[in-house]
Structure formats: structure tokens, C-alpha cells
Amino acid sequence: MGKGDKKTKKGKIAMGSYGKTRPHDFKKAKPAAPAVEEAK
């Protein structure tokens, strides 16, 4: 598995393509944690 393999992350980086192995939108992949308010 390497640069010529479409199914690996390394191969997708070499080809410049995206998919399940290499998600394009990183904001949707990791949602922000909700803000925690302190009780008074």
C-alpha cells in the first residue's frame, strides 16, 4: 500500500483526492464542545 493506492490516505494525498479515508471538511468531522457555564 502506498502512493498509487486509491484506498489509502497516502494515496489520496498523492492524487489530491478526498473521501472517507481523507475527509475534506474538518469542521464537520469534529464538532466543537458546548460551553460550560459555572453556577453562581
All heavy atoms as TSV, in Angstrom:
chain	resi	resn	atom	element	x	y	z
A	1	MET	N	N	0.846	-1.182	0.000
A	1	MET	CA	C	0.000	0.000	0.000
A	1	MET	C	C	0.893	1.248	0.000
A	1	MET	O	O	1.805	1.344	0.797
A	1	MET	CB	C	-0.870	0.036	1.258
A	1	MET	CG	C	-1.694	-1.193	1.536
A	1	MET	SD	S	-2.924	-1.417	0.283
A	1	MET	CE	C	-3.635	-2.934	0.850
A	2	GLY	N	N	0.578	2.162	-0.875
A	2	GLY	CA	C	1.411	3.353	-0.942
A	2	GLY	C	C	0.799	4.452	-1.772
A	2	GLY	O	O	-0.420	4.619	-1.794
A	3	LYS	N	N	1.655	5.171	-2.455
A	3	LYS	CA	C	1.226	6.350	-3.207
A	3	LYS	C	C	0.265	6.034	-4.354
A	3	LYS	O	O	-0.523	6.883	-4.729
A	3	LYS	CB	C	2.443	7.085	-3.758
A	3	LYS	CG	C	3.246	7.786	-2.695
A	3	LYS	CD	C	4.391	8.562	-3.319
A	3	LYS	CE	C	5.193	9.274	-2.264
A	3	LYS	NZ	N	6.314	10.031	-2.845
A	4	GLY	N	N	0.339	4.844	-4.903
A	4	GLY	CA	C	-0.520	4.502	-6.030
A	4	GLY	C	C	-1.868	3.915	-5.639
A	4	GLY	O	O	-2.710	3.664	-6.488
A	5	ASP	N	N	-2.073	3.695	-4.331
A	5	ASP	CA	C	-3.297	3.048	-3.866
A	5	ASP	C	C	-4.372	4.088	-3.548
A	5	ASP	O	O	-4.193	4.926	-2.674
A	5	ASP	CB	C	-2.990	2.207	-2.613
A	5	ASP	CG	C	-4.136	1.287	-2.223
A	5	ASP	OD1	O	-5.142	1.257	-2.951
A	5	ASP	OD2	O	-4.011	0.603	-1.199
A	6	LYS	N	N	-5.497	4.028	-4.268
A	6	LYS	CA	C	-6.596	4.986	-4.086
A	6	LYS	C	C	-7.287	4.862	-2.733
A	6	LYS	O	O	-7.926	5.801	-2.286
A	6	LYS	CB	C	-7.648	4.789	-5.179
A	6	LYS	CG	C	-7.185	5.158	-6.564
A	6	LYS	CD	C	-8.303	4.928	-7.560
A	6	LYS	CE	C	-7.848	5.235	-8.973
A	6	LYS	NZ	N	-8.917	5.001	-9.951
A	7	LYS	N	N	-7.184	3.701	-2.098
A	7	LYS	CA	C	-7.914	3.456	-0.857
A	7	LYS	C	C	-7.168	3.888	0.411
A	7	LYS	O	O	-7.741	3.852	1.488
A	7	LYS	CB	C	-8.282	1.978	-0.737
A	7	LYS	CG	C	-9.302	1.551	-1.780
A	7	LYS	CD	C	-9.743	0.129	-1.559
A	7	LYS	CE	C	-10.793	-0.277	-2.578
A	7	LYS	NZ	N	-11.271	-1.635	-2.361
A	8	THR	N	N	-5.908	4.310	0.275
A	8	THR	CA	C	-5.141	4.708	1.455
A	8	THR	C	C	-5.035	6.232	1.538
A	8	THR	O	O	-5.176	6.938	0.538
A	8	THR	CB	C	-3.720	4.126	1.438
A	8	THR	OG1	O	-3.032	4.631	0.295
A	8	THR	CG2	C	-3.734	2.617	1.409
A	9	LYS	N	N	-4.785	6.730	2.746
A	9	LYS	CA	C	-4.631	8.166	2.960
A	9	LYS	C	C	-3.446	8.705	2.162
A	9	LYS	O	O	-3.531	9.770	1.556
A	9	LYS	CB	C	-4.450	8.436	4.450
A	9	LYS	CG	C	-4.481	9.900	4.813
A	9	LYS	CD	C	-4.488	10.102	6.312
A	9	LYS	CE	C	-4.606	11.558	6.658
A	9	LYS	NZ	N	-4.695	11.794	8.093
A	10	LYS	N	N	-2.361	7.947	2.167
A	10	LYS	CA	C	-1.148	8.349	1.445
A	10	LYS	C	C	-1.417	8.462	-0.062
A	10	LYS	O	O	-0.936	9.396	-0.718
A	10	LYS	CB	C	-0.047	7.321	1.707
A	10	LYS	CG	C	1.340	7.770	1.327
A	10	LYS	CD	C	2.340	6.682	1.674
A	10	LYS	CE	C	3.618	7.276	2.183
A	10	LYS	NZ	N	4.601	6.250	2.535
A	11	GLY	N	N	-2.188	7.509	-0.582
A	11	GLY	CA	C	-2.535	7.528	-1.997
A	11	GLY	C	C	-3.430	8.694	-2.366
A	11	GLY	O	O	-3.280	9.309	-3.420
A	12	LYS	N	N	-4.371	9.020	-1.466
A	12	LYS	CA	C	-5.272	10.149	-1.706
A	12	LYS	C	C	-4.522	11.476	-1.662
A	12	LYS	O	O	-4.817	12.390	-2.426
A	12	LYS	CB	C	-6.423	10.136	-0.709
A	12	LYS	CG	C	-7.405	9.018	-0.977
A	12	LYS	CD	C	-8.653	9.142	-0.140
A	12	LYS	CE	C	-9.599	7.995	-0.375
A	12	LYS	NZ	N	-10.105	7.905	-1.727
A	13	ILE	N	N	-3.528	11.582	-0.760
A	13	ILE	CA	C	-2.709	12.791	-0.695
A	13	ILE	C	C	-1.911	12.945	-1.989
A	13	ILE	O	O	-1.838	14.034	-2.548
A	13	ILE	CB	C	-1.770	12.752	0.533
A	13	ILE	CG1	C	-2.580	12.875	1.821
A	13	ILE	CG2	C	-0.731	13.869	0.464
A	13	ILE	CD1	C	-1.830	12.518	3.083
A	14	ALA	N	N	-1.348	11.847	-2.489
A	14	ALA	CA	C	-0.564	11.866	-3.731
A	14	ALA	C	C	-1.418	12.264	-4.934
A	14	ALA	O	O	-0.958	12.987	-5.816
A	14	ALA	CB	C	0.075	10.505	-3.960
A	15	MET	N	N	-2.672	11.786	-4.976
A	15	MET	CA	C	-3.572	12.090	-6.093
A	15	MET	C	C	-4.286	13.426	-5.937
A	15	MET	O	O	-4.778	13.984	-6.905
A	15	MET	CB	C	-4.632	10.997	-6.214
A	15	MET	CG	C	-4.104	9.708	-6.731
A	15	MET	SD	S	-5.415	8.510	-6.783
A	15	MET	CE	C	-4.450	7.027	-6.748
A	16	GLY	N	N	-4.379	13.895	-4.683
A	16	GLY	CA	C	-5.081	15.153	-4.409
A	16	GLY	C	C	-6.581	14.964	-4.333
A	16	GLY	O	O	-7.340	15.898	-4.585
A	17	SER	N	N	-7.029	13.743	-3.983
A	17	SER	CA	C	-8.457	13.470	-3.874
A	17	SER	C	C	-8.861	13.314	-2.414
A	17	SER	O	O	-8.022	13.185	-1.524
A	17	SER	CB	C	-8.809	12.208	-4.657
A	17	SER	OG	O	-8.168	11.085	-4.092
A	18	TYR	N	N	-10.161	13.353	-2.185
A	18	TYR	CA	C	-10.704	13.239	-0.835
A	18	TYR	C	C	-11.722	12.108	-0.778
A	18	TYR	O	O	-12.185	11.632	-1.792
A	18	TYR	CB	C	-11.365	14.556	-0.419
A	18	TYR	CG	C	-10.394	15.683	-0.287
A	18	TYR	CD1	C	-10.064	16.476	-1.374
A	18	TYR	CD2	C	-9.781	15.946	0.925
A	18	TYR	CE1	C	-9.154	17.512	-1.257
A	18	TYR	CE2	C	-8.875	16.971	1.062
A	18	TYR	CZ	C	-8.564	17.755	-0.030
A	18	TYR	OH	O	-7.666	18.758	0.107
A	19	GLY	N	N	-12.067	11.661	0.422
A	19	GLY	CA	C	-13.049	10.597	0.602
A	19	GLY	C	C	-13.205	10.268	2.069
A	19	GLY	O	O	-12.896	11.081	2.934
A	20	LYS	N	N	-13.680	9.062	2.362
A	20	LYS	CA	C	-13.904	8.640	3.745
A	20	LYS	C	C	-12.584	8.564	4.528
A	20	LYS	O	O	-12.513	8.922	5.703
A	20	LYS	CB	C	-14.601	7.284	3.747
A	20	LYS	CG	C	-15.156	6.894	5.113
A	20	LYS	CD	C	-15.927	5.615	5.025
A	20	LYS	CE	C	-16.485	5.225	6.359
A	20	LYS	NZ	N	-17.852	5.648	6.549
A	21	THR	N	N	-11.524	8.114	3.855
A	21	THR	CA	C	-10.211	7.997	4.494
A	21	THR	C	C	-9.591	9.364	4.754
A	21	THR	O	O	-8.880	9.554	5.724
A	21	THR	CB	C	-9.258	7.176	3.591
A	21	THR	OG1	O	-9.924	5.968	3.214
A	21	THR	CG2	C	-7.988	6.824	4.301
A	22	ARG	N	N	-9.896	10.331	3.877
A	22	ARG	CA	C	-9.323	11.674	3.986
A	22	ARG	C	C	-10.432	12.716	3.849
A	22	ARG	O	O	-10.647	13.272	2.769
A	22	ARG	CB	C	-8.269	11.841	2.891
A	22	ARG	CG	C	-7.449	13.100	2.998
A	22	ARG	CD	C	-6.391	13.122	1.900
A	22	ARG	NE	N	-5.722	14.396	1.927
A	22	ARG	CZ	C	-5.514	15.171	0.850
A	22	ARG	NH1	N	-5.910	14.784	-0.326
A	22	ARG	NH2	N	-4.911	16.311	0.975
A	23	PRO	N	N	-11.180	12.977	4.928
A	23	PRO	CA	C	-12.305	13.914	4.849
A	23	PRO	C	C	-11.852	15.316	4.478
A	23	PRO	O	O	-10.807	15.780	4.933
A	23	PRO	CB	C	-12.910	13.894	6.240
A	23	PRO	CG	C	-12.218	12.868	7.010
A	23	PRO	CD	C	-11.015	12.432	6.265
A	24	HIS	N	N	-12.650	15.981	3.674
A	24	HIS	CA	C	-12.316	17.324	3.192
A	24	HIS	C	C	-12.667	18.385	4.222
A	24	HIS	O	O	-11.890	19.285	4.481
A	24	HIS	CB	C	-13.052	17.595	1.872
A	24	HIS	CG	C	-12.598	18.836	1.183
A	24	HIS	ND1	N	-11.435	18.877	0.439
A	24	HIS	CD2	C	-13.116	20.073	1.135
A	24	HIS	CE1	C	-11.290	20.107	-0.049
A	24	HIS	NE2	N	-12.296	20.845	0.361
A	25	ASP	N	N	-13.875	18.305	4.809
A	25	ASP	CA	C	-14.341	19.314	5.751
A	25	ASP	C	C	-14.050	18.847	7.178
A	25	ASP	O	O	-14.728	17.986	7.707
A	25	ASP	CB	C	-15.839	19.563	5.559
A	25	ASP	CG	C	-16.292	20.816	6.290
A	25	ASP	OD1	O	-15.440	21.486	6.905
A	25	ASP	OD2	O	-17.487	21.124	6.250
A	26	PHE	N	N	-13.049	19.443	7.796
A	26	PHE	CA	C	-12.643	19.038	9.138
A	26	PHE	C	C	-13.561	19.604	10.218
A	26	PHE	O	O	-13.611	19.090	11.319
A	26	PHE	CB	C	-11.194	19.463	9.406
A	26	PHE	CG	C	-10.219	18.786	8.490
A	26	PHE	CD1	C	-9.644	19.464	7.435
A	26	PHE	CD2	C	-9.900	17.451	8.659
A	26	PHE	CE1	C	-8.759	18.841	6.576
A	26	PHE	CE2	C	-9.012	16.810	7.808
A	26	PHE	CZ	C	-8.444	17.506	6.763
A	27	LYS	N	N	-14.311	20.661	9.913
A	27	LYS	CA	C	-15.214	21.267	10.890
A	27	LYS	C	C	-16.372	20.330	11.237
A	27	LYS	O	O	-16.788	20.258	12.382
A	27	LYS	CB	C	-15.754	22.591	10.349
A	27	LYS	CG	C	-14.693	23.662	10.243
A	27	LYS	CD	C	-15.221	24.917	9.605
A	27	LYS	CE	C	-14.120	25.930	9.383
A	27	LYS	NZ	N	-14.605	27.107	8.681
A	28	LYS	N	N	-16.885	19.614	10.245
A	28	LYS	CA	C	-17.998	18.686	10.476
A	28	LYS	C	C	-17.518	17.403	11.157
A	28	LYS	O	O	-18.262	16.769	11.884
A	28	LYS	CB	C	-18.681	18.334	9.155
A	28	LYS	CG	C	-19.472	19.472	8.574
A	28	LYS	CD	C	-20.178	19.058	7.302
A	28	LYS	CE	C	-20.931	20.200	6.683
A	28	LYS	NZ	N	-21.561	19.814	5.432
A	29	ALA	N	N	-16.275	17.021	10.917
A	29	ALA	CA	C	-15.735	15.789	11.480
A	29	ALA	C	C	-15.583	15.870	12.996
A	29	ALA	O	O	-15.818	14.906	13.701
A	29	ALA	CB	C	-14.386	15.465	10.845
A	30	LYS	N	N	-15.201	17.045	13.501
A	30	LYS	CA	C	-15.016	17.227	14.936
A	30	LYS	C	C	-15.858	18.415	15.416
A	30	LYS	O	O	-15.421	19.568	15.330
A	30	LYS	CB	C	-13.532	17.495	15.251
A	30	LYS	CG	C	-12.641	16.318	14.970
A	30	LYS	CD	C	-11.213	16.631	15.348
A	30	LYS	CE	C	-10.308	15.454	15.048
A	30	LYS	NZ	N	-8.915	15.746	15.360
A	31	PRO	N	N	-17.074	18.172	15.918
A	31	PRO	CA	C	-17.908	19.272	16.413
A	31	PRO	C	C	-17.324	19.890	17.679
A	31	PRO	O	O	-16.717	19.201	18.498
A	31	PRO	CB	C	-19.254	18.618	16.689
A	31	PRO	CG	C	-18.966	17.185	16.844
A	31	PRO	CD	C	-17.755	16.896	16.008
A	32	ALA	N	N	-17.504	21.181	17.831
A	32	ALA	CA	C	-16.972	21.891	18.991
A	32	ALA	C	C	-17.719	21.486	20.249
A	32	ALA	O	O	-18.930	21.231	20.241
A	32	ALA	CB	C	-17.095	23.393	18.779
A	33	ALA	N	N	-17.008	21.426	21.367
A	33	ALA	CA	C	-17.619	21.070	22.650
A	33	ALA	C	C	-18.483	22.242	23.132
A	33	ALA	O	O	-18.098	23.390	22.994
A	33	ALA	CB	C	-16.537	20.757	23.666
A	34	PRO	N	N	-19.654	21.948	23.705
A	34	PRO	CA	C	-20.510	23.029	24.184
A	34	PRO	C	C	-19.888	23.749	25.372
A	34	PRO	O	O	-19.179	23.157	26.181
A	34	PRO	CB	C	-21.805	22.309	24.598
A	34	PRO	CG	C	-21.398	20.898	24.825
A	34	PRO	CD	C	-20.247	20.653	23.904
A	35	ALA	N	N	-20.140	25.060	25.452
A	35	ALA	CA	C	-19.576	25.861	26.537
A	35	ALA	C	C	-20.251	25.500	27.860
A	35	ALA	O	O	-21.469	25.350	27.936
A	35	ALA	CB	C	-19.778	27.340	26.231
A	36	VAL	N	N	-19.441	25.363	28.898
A	36	VAL	CA	C	-19.948	25.008	30.210
A	36	VAL	C	C	-20.015	26.251	31.072
A	36	VAL	O	O	-18.999	26.952	31.253
A	36	VAL	CB	C	-19.058	23.931	30.883
A	36	VAL	CG1	C	-19.575	23.583	32.267
A	36	VAL	CG2	C	-18.943	22.700	30.016
A	37	GLU	N	N	-21.214	26.551	31.576
A	37	GLU	CA	C	-21.382	27.737	32.424
A	37	GLU	C	C	-21.231	27.347	33.895
A	37	GLU	O	O	-21.720	26.304	34.328
A	37	GLU	CB	C	-22.769	28.345	32.198
A	37	GLU	CG	C	-22.944	28.909	30.794
A	37	GLU	CD	C	-24.299	29.541	30.612
A	37	GLU	OE1	O	-24.915	29.912	31.625
A	37	GLU	OE2	O	-24.723	29.678	29.461
A	38	GLU	N	N	-20.560	28.218	34.646
A	38	GLU	CA	C	-20.362	27.966	36.072
A	38	GLU	C	C	-21.572	28.454	36.860
A	38	GLU	O	O	-22.140	29.513	36.570
A	38	GLU	CB	C	-19.113	28.673	36.562
A	38	GLU	CG	C	-17.832	28.099	35.974
A	38	GLU	CD	C	-16.601	28.786	36.499
A	38	GLU	OE1	O	-16.681	29.379	37.590
A	38	GLU	OE2	O	-15.575	28.727	35.823
A	39	ALA	N	N	-21.980	27.690	37.871
A	39	ALA	CA	C	-23.096	28.081	38.721
A	39	ALA	C	C	-22.626	29.112	39.746
A	39	ALA	O	O	-21.543	29.014	40.296
A	39	ALA	CB	C	-23.657	26.860	39.452
A	40	LYS	N	N	-23.485	30.116	39.994
A	40	LYS	CA	C	-23.122	31.166	40.960
A	40	LYS	C	C	-23.517	30.820	42.360
A	40	LYS	O	O	-24.434	30.158	42.640
A	40	LYS	CB	C	-23.800	32.482	40.557
A	40	LYS	CG	C	-23.202	33.045	39.292
A	40	LYS	CD	C	-23.804	34.383	38.965
A	40	LYS	CE	C	-23.202	34.970	37.708
A	40	LYS	NZ	N	-23.771	36.256	37.379
